[in-house]
Amino acid sequence: MARRGNRGQHDEVDELPKVKLTWANIRRSLRLFSYLGNQKIHFFLAWFF
């Protein structure tokens, strides 16, 4: 269902906390990309084009 009113304004509830950039977080993100396997090139090309 669509919300009405206050367009473009975010509630504090909608905001996610900022995440610190650590080596552990980088390793987690790389693990997510490992599931792409041989399709990594296609994923990044589709991401930009």
Sequence and secondary structure as in RCSB ss.txt:
>XXXX:A:sequence
MARRGNRGQHDEVDELPKVKLTWANIRRSLRLFSYLGNQKIHFFLAWFF
>XXXX:A:secstr
    SSTT   TTT        HHHHHHHHHHHHTTGGGHHHHHHHHH 
